[in-house]
Structure formats: structure tokens, C-alpha cells
Amino acid sequence: MAKIKIKQTKSRIGSPKDQTRTLDALGLRKMNKIVEHEDNATIRGMITKVNHLVTIVE
């Protein structure tokens, strides 16, 4: 499968608990950290939930 790189661009401070848990599940614990995941529907749904906090790095 294809890989997708995700970067946290905004702080999680003040975010609801479910969005914080989604960032944790993605492996994003600090600002400007980049993680790589398989590109599937589950990961895309998680990105959609926190799309205002992350960007996709090409």
C-alpha cells in the first residue's frame, strides 16, 4: 500500500479530548513532528477529524 506522511502544524492545547486522543493514536505528540502511516480509510478518517491541526506532507 501507499504511504502517507502527516505533520502536526498546530498545538493540541485547548482541543477536545477526542481530538487529543486521535493525535495520540496517529503518533503525533509534539508540534512539527512527522509520522508515516499506510494510506487507508482508517487513517484518512483520523486525519479528517483533526484536519485543522495537521497537514499532509508530500
PDB file as gemmi writes it, atoms N, CA and C in Angstrom:
CRYST1    1.000    1.000    1.000  90.00  90.00  90.00 P 1                      
ATOM      1  N   MET A   1       0.833  -1.198   0.000  1.00  0.00           N  
ATOM      2  CA  MET A   1       0.000   0.000   0.000  1.00  0.00           C  
ATOM      3  C   MET A   1       0.869   1.249   0.000  1.00  0.00           C  
ATOM      4  N   ALA A   2       0.263   2.334  -0.376  1.00  0.00           N  
ATOM      5  CA  ALA A   2       0.955   3.620  -0.402  1.00  0.00           C  
ATOM      6  C   ALA A   2       1.123   4.151   1.018  1.00  0.00           C  
ATOM      7  N   LYS A   3       2.141   4.933   1.201  1.00  0.00           N  
ATOM      8  CA  LYS A   3       2.397   5.561   2.499  1.00  0.00           C  
ATOM      9  C   LYS A   3       1.931   7.011   2.456  1.00  0.00           C  
ATOM     10  N   ILE A   4       1.596   7.529   3.636  1.00  0.00           N  
ATOM     11  CA  ILE A   4       1.192   8.926   3.751  1.00  0.00           C  
ATOM     12  C   ILE A   4       1.945   9.531   4.931  1.00  0.00           C  
ATOM     13  N   LYS A   5       2.474  10.740   4.748  1.00  0.00           N  
ATOM     14  CA  LYS A   5       3.198  11.437   5.817  1.00  0.00           C  
ATOM     15  C   LYS A   5       2.300  12.531   6.369  1.00  0.00           C  
ATOM     16  N   ILE A   6       2.210  12.580   7.699  1.00  0.00           N  
ATOM     17  CA  ILE A   6       1.340  13.534   8.373  1.00  0.00           C  
ATOM     18  C   ILE A   6       2.195  14.368   9.321  1.00  0.00           C  
ATOM     19  N   LYS A   7       1.974  15.680   9.312  1.00  0.00           N  
ATOM     20  CA  LYS A   7       2.727  16.590  10.172  1.00  0.00           C  
ATOM     21  C   LYS A   7       1.761  17.386  11.030  1.00  0.00           C  
ATOM     22  N   GLN A   8       2.043  17.458  12.334  1.00  0.00           N  
ATOM     23  CA  GLN A   8       1.223  18.277  13.225  1.00  0.00           C  
ATOM     24  C   GLN A   8       1.703  19.716  13.113  1.00  0.00           C  
ATOM     25  N   THR A   9       0.796  20.616  12.700  1.00  0.00           N  
ATOM     26  CA  THR A   9       1.192  22.003  12.461  1.00  0.00           C  
ATOM     27  C   THR A   9       0.651  22.969  13.492  1.00  0.00           C  
ATOM     28  N   LYS A  10      -0.356  22.560  14.255  1.00  0.00           N  
ATOM     29  CA  LYS A  10      -0.921  23.430  15.279  1.00  0.00           C  
ATOM     30  C   LYS A  10      -0.956  22.691  16.606  1.00  0.00           C  
ATOM     31  N   SER A  11      -1.017  23.462  17.680  1.00  0.00           N  
ATOM     32  CA  SER A  11      -0.976  22.899  19.018  1.00  0.00           C  
ATOM     33  C   SER A  11      -2.285  22.196  19.379  1.00  0.00           C  
ATOM     34  N   ARG A  12      -2.165  21.195  20.223  1.00  0.00           N  
ATOM     35  CA  ARG A  12      -3.329  20.465  20.711  1.00  0.00           C  
ATOM     36  C   ARG A  12      -3.929  21.104  21.957  1.00  0.00           C  
ATOM     37  N   ILE A  13      -3.293  22.142  22.483  1.00  0.00           N  
ATOM     38  CA  ILE A  13      -3.783  22.796  23.695  1.00  0.00           C  
ATOM     39  C   ILE A  13      -5.156  23.391  23.432  1.00  0.00           C  
ATOM     40  N   GLY A  14      -6.112  23.072  24.271  1.00  0.00           N  
ATOM     41  CA  GLY A  14      -7.469  23.575  24.133  1.00  0.00           C  
ATOM     42  C   GLY A  14      -8.351  22.727  23.241  1.00  0.00           C  
ATOM     43  N   SER A  15      -7.801  21.686  22.646  1.00  0.00           N  
ATOM     44  CA  SER A  15      -8.604  20.800  21.794  1.00  0.00           C  
ATOM     45  C   SER A  15      -9.429  19.850  22.649  1.00  0.00           C  
ATOM     46  N   PRO A  16     -10.567  19.409  22.143  1.00  0.00           N  
ATOM     47  CA  PRO A  16     -11.363  18.422  22.878  1.00  0.00           C  
ATOM     48  C   PRO A  16     -10.581  17.124  23.077  1.00  0.00           C  
ATOM     49  N   LYS A  17     -10.981  16.376  24.080  1.00  0.00           N  
ATOM     50  CA  LYS A  17     -10.262  15.168  24.444  1.00  0.00           C  
ATOM     51  C   LYS A  17     -10.238  14.138  23.312  1.00  0.00           C  
ATOM     52  N   ASP A  18     -11.319  14.047  22.535  1.00  0.00           N  
ATOM     53  CA  ASP A  18     -11.336  13.063  21.451  1.00  0.00           C  
ATOM     54  C   ASP A  18     -10.329  13.408  20.364  1.00  0.00           C  
ATOM     55  N   GLN A  19     -10.107  14.698  20.111  1.00  0.00           N  
ATOM     56  CA  GLN A  19      -9.116  15.096  19.113  1.00  0.00           C  
ATOM     57  C   GLN A  19      -7.704  14.846  19.640  1.00  0.00           C  
ATOM     58  N   THR A  20      -7.486  15.062  20.928  1.00  0.00           N  
ATOM     59  CA  THR A  20      -6.189  14.780  21.534  1.00  0.00           C  
ATOM     60  C   THR A  20      -5.880  13.294  21.440  1.00  0.00           C  
ATOM     61  N   ARG A  21      -6.876  12.461  21.691  1.00  0.00           N  
ATOM     62  CA  ARG A  21      -6.680  11.016  21.596  1.00  0.00           C  
ATOM     63  C   ARG A  21      -6.416  10.584  20.156  1.00  0.00           C  
ATOM     64  N   THR A  22      -7.041  11.250  19.198  1.00  0.00           N  
ATOM     65  CA  THR A  22      -6.800  10.939  17.797  1.00  0.00           C  
ATOM     66  C   THR A  22      -5.360  11.267  17.415  1.00  0.00           C  
ATOM     67  N   LEU A  23      -4.851  12.409  17.876  1.00  0.00           N  
ATOM     68  CA  LEU A  23      -3.452  12.750  17.620  1.00  0.00           C  
ATOM     69  C   LEU A  23      -2.522  11.725  18.252  1.00  0.00           C  
ATOM     70  N   ASP A  24      -2.835  11.280  19.465  1.00  0.00           N  
ATOM     71  CA  ASP A  24      -2.027  10.255  20.117  1.00  0.00           C  
ATOM     72  C   ASP A  24      -2.031   8.960  19.313  1.00  0.00           C  
ATOM     73  N   ALA A  25      -3.197   8.585  18.801  1.00  0.00           N  
ATOM     74  CA  ALA A  25      -3.307   7.353  18.015  1.00  0.00           C  
ATOM     75  C   ALA A  25      -2.508   7.448  16.719  1.00  0.00           C  
ATOM     76  N   LEU A  26      -2.413   8.641  16.171  1.00  0.00           N  
ATOM     77  CA  LEU A  26      -1.609   8.834  14.967  1.00  0.00           C  
ATOM     78  C   LEU A  26      -0.117   8.879  15.274  1.00  0.00           C  
ATOM     79  N   GLY A  27       0.236   9.044  16.543  1.00  0.00           N  
ATOM     80  CA  GLY A  27       1.641   9.115  16.927  1.00  0.00           C  
ATOM     81  C   GLY A  27       2.186  10.523  16.943  1.00  0.00           C  
ATOM     82  N   LEU A  28       1.292  11.511  16.937  1.00  0.00           N  
ATOM     83  CA  LEU A  28       1.706  12.919  16.942  1.00  0.00           C  
ATOM     84  C   LEU A  28       1.600  13.467  18.353  1.00  0.00           C  
ATOM     85  N   ARG A  29       2.745  13.651  18.994  1.00  0.00           N  
ATOM     86  CA  ARG A  29       2.749  14.141  20.361  1.00  0.00           C  
ATOM     87  C   ARG A  29       3.376  15.522  20.497  1.00  0.00           C  
ATOM     88  N   LYS A  30       4.110  15.979  19.485  1.00  0.00           N  
ATOM     89  CA  LYS A  30       4.761  17.287  19.522  1.00  0.00           C  
ATOM     90  C   LYS A  30       4.491  18.034  18.223  1.00  0.00           C  
ATOM     91  N   MET A  31       4.640  19.339  18.301  1.00  0.00           N  
ATOM     92  CA  MET A  31       4.489  20.185  17.116  1.00  0.00           C  
ATOM     93  C   MET A  31       5.583  19.861  16.099  1.00  0.00           C  
ATOM     94  N   ASN A  32       5.245  19.964  14.832  1.00  0.00           N  
ATOM     95  CA  ASN A  32       6.161  19.775  13.700  1.00  0.00           C  
ATOM     96  C   ASN A  32       6.728  18.367  13.592  1.00  0.00           C  
ATOM     97  N   LYS A  33       6.145  17.411  14.296  1.00  0.00           N  
ATOM     98  CA  LYS A  33       6.578  16.027  14.159  1.00  0.00           C  
ATOM     99  C   LYS A  33       5.904  15.420  12.933  1.00  0.00           C  
ATOM    100  N   ILE A  34       6.648  14.595  12.206  1.00  0.00           N  
ATOM    101  CA  ILE A  34       6.120  13.941  11.011  1.00  0.00           C  
ATOM    102  C   ILE A  34       6.105  12.439  11.253  1.00  0.00           C  
ATOM    103  N   VAL A  35       4.966  11.813  10.980  1.00  0.00           N  
ATOM    104  CA  VAL A  35       4.834  10.367  11.084  1.00  0.00           C  
ATOM    105  C   VAL A  35       4.387   9.818   9.737  1.00  0.00           C  
ATOM    106  N   GLU A  36       4.661   8.547   9.518  1.00  0.00           N  
ATOM    107  CA  GLU A  36       4.307   7.905   8.255  1.00  0.00           C  
ATOM    108  C   GLU A  36       3.399   6.717   8.545  1.00  0.00           C  
ATOM    109  N   HIS A  37       2.271   6.640   7.837  1.00  0.00           N  
ATOM    110  CA  HIS A  37       1.299   5.568   8.005  1.00  0.00           C  
ATOM    111  C   HIS A  37       0.898   5.026   6.647  1.00  0.00           C  
ATOM    112  N   GLU A  38       0.292   3.844   6.663  1.00  0.00           N  
ATOM    113  CA  GLU A  38      -0.314   3.305   5.453  1.00  0.00           C  
ATOM    114  C   GLU A  38      -1.502   4.189   5.073  1.00  0.00           C  
ATOM    115  N   ASP A  39      -1.699   4.378   3.798  1.00  0.00           N  
ATOM    116  CA  ASP A  39      -2.818   5.207   3.328  1.00  0.00           C  
ATOM    117  C   ASP A  39      -4.054   4.323   3.188  1.00  0.00           C  
ATOM    118  N   ASN A  40      -4.886   4.320   4.226  1.00  0.00           N  
ATOM    119  CA  ASN A  40      -6.130   3.545   4.183  1.00  0.00           C  
ATOM    120  C   ASN A  40      -7.268   4.374   4.758  1.00  0.00           C  
ATOM    121  N   ALA A  41      -8.458   3.823   4.746  1.00  0.00           N  
ATOM    122  CA  ALA A  41      -9.648   4.568   5.153  1.00  0.00           C  
ATOM    123  C   ALA A  41      -9.611   4.955   6.631  1.00  0.00           C  
ATOM    124  N   THR A  42      -9.051   4.109   7.465  1.00  0.00           N  
ATOM    125  CA  THR A  42      -8.990   4.399   8.898  1.00  0.00           C  
ATOM    126  C   THR A  42      -8.132   5.630   9.173  1.00  0.00           C  
ATOM    127  N   ILE A  43      -6.960   5.655   8.582  1.00  0.00           N  
ATOM    128  CA  ILE A  43      -6.048   6.791   8.774  1.00  0.00           C  
ATOM    129  C   ILE A  43      -6.635   8.051   8.158  1.00  0.00           C  
ATOM    130  N   ARG A  44      -7.258   7.942   6.995  1.00  0.00           N  
ATOM    131  CA  ARG A  44      -7.881   9.109   6.357  1.00  0.00           C  
ATOM    132  C   ARG A  44      -8.991   9.683   7.231  1.00  0.00           C  
ATOM    133  N   GLY A  45      -9.767   8.817   7.895  1.00  0.00           N  
ATOM    134  CA  GLY A  45     -10.812   9.289   8.799  1.00  0.00           C  
ATOM    135  C   GLY A  45     -10.238  10.022   9.992  1.00  0.00           C  
ATOM    136  N   MET A  46      -9.125   9.523  10.517  1.00  0.00           N  
ATOM    137  CA  MET A  46      -8.471  10.190  11.652  1.00  0.00           C  
ATOM    138  C   MET A  46      -7.935  11.554  11.230  1.00  0.00           C  
ATOM    139  N   ILE A  47      -7.377  11.626  10.024  1.00  0.00           N  
ATOM    140  CA  ILE A  47      -6.870  12.903   9.522  1.00  0.00           C  
ATOM    141  C   ILE A  47      -8.013  13.891   9.348  1.00  0.00           C  
ATOM    142  N   THR A  48      -9.136  13.427   8.850  1.00  0.00           N  
ATOM    143  CA  THR A  48     -10.292  14.293   8.659  1.00  0.00           C  
ATOM    144  C   THR A  48     -10.771  14.869   9.984  1.00  0.00           C  
ATOM    145  N   LYS A  49     -10.709  14.071  11.038  1.00  0.00           N  
ATOM    146  CA  LYS A  49     -11.178  14.524  12.351  1.00  0.00           C  
ATOM    147  C   LYS A  49     -10.319  15.663  12.889  1.00  0.00           C  
ATOM    148  N   VAL A  50      -9.014  15.635  12.613  1.00  0.00           N  
ATOM    149  CA  VAL A  50      -8.110  16.656  13.143  1.00  0.00           C  
ATOM    150  C   VAL A  50      -7.444  17.452  12.014  1.00  0.00           C  
ATOM    151  N   ASN A  51      -8.170  17.639  10.910  1.00  0.00           N  
ATOM    152  CA  ASN A  51      -7.559  18.293   9.739  1.00  0.00           C  
ATOM    153  C   ASN A  51      -7.152  19.737   9.996  1.00  0.00           C  
ATOM    154  N   HIS A  52      -7.702  20.382  11.016  1.00  0.00           N  
ATOM    155  CA  HIS A  52      -7.311  21.756  11.333  1.00  0.00           C  
ATOM    156  C   HIS A  52      -6.011  21.800  12.140  1.00  0.00           C  
ATOM    157  N   LEU A  53      -5.512  20.653  12.600  1.00  0.00           N  
ATOM    158  CA  LEU A  53      -4.287  20.582  13.395  1.00  0.00           C  
ATOM    159  C   LEU A  53      -3.123  19.959  12.634  1.00  0.00           C  
ATOM    160  N   VAL A  54      -3.401  19.284  11.518  1.00  0.00           N  
ATOM    161  CA  VAL A  54      -2.358  18.553  10.794  1.00  0.00           C  
ATOM    162  C   VAL A  54      -2.347  18.940   9.323  1.00  0.00           C  
ATOM    163  N   THR A  55      -1.256  18.607   8.658  1.00  0.00           N  
ATOM    164  CA  THR A  55      -1.166  18.728   7.205  1.00  0.00           C  
ATOM    165  C   THR A  55      -0.557  17.446   6.662  1.00  0.00           C  
ATOM    166  N   ILE A  56      -0.834  17.170   5.404  1.00  0.00           N  
ATOM    167  CA  ILE A  56      -0.257  16.011   4.740  1.00  0.00           C  
ATOM    168  C   ILE A  56       0.975  16.477   3.988  1.00  0.00           C  
ATOM    169  N   VAL A  57       2.109  15.844   4.254  1.00  0.00           N  
ATOM    170  CA  VAL A  57       3.374  16.194   3.629  1.00  0.00           C  
ATOM    171  C   VAL A  57       3.580  15.275   2.436  1.00  0.00           C  
ATOM    172  N   GLU A  58       3.856  15.857   1.295  1.00  0.00           N  
ATOM    173  CA  GLU A  58       4.046  15.051   0.081  1.00  0.00           C  
ATOM    174  C   GLU A  58       5.510  14.747  -0.134  1.00  0.00           C  
TER     175      GLU A  58                                                      
END                                                                             
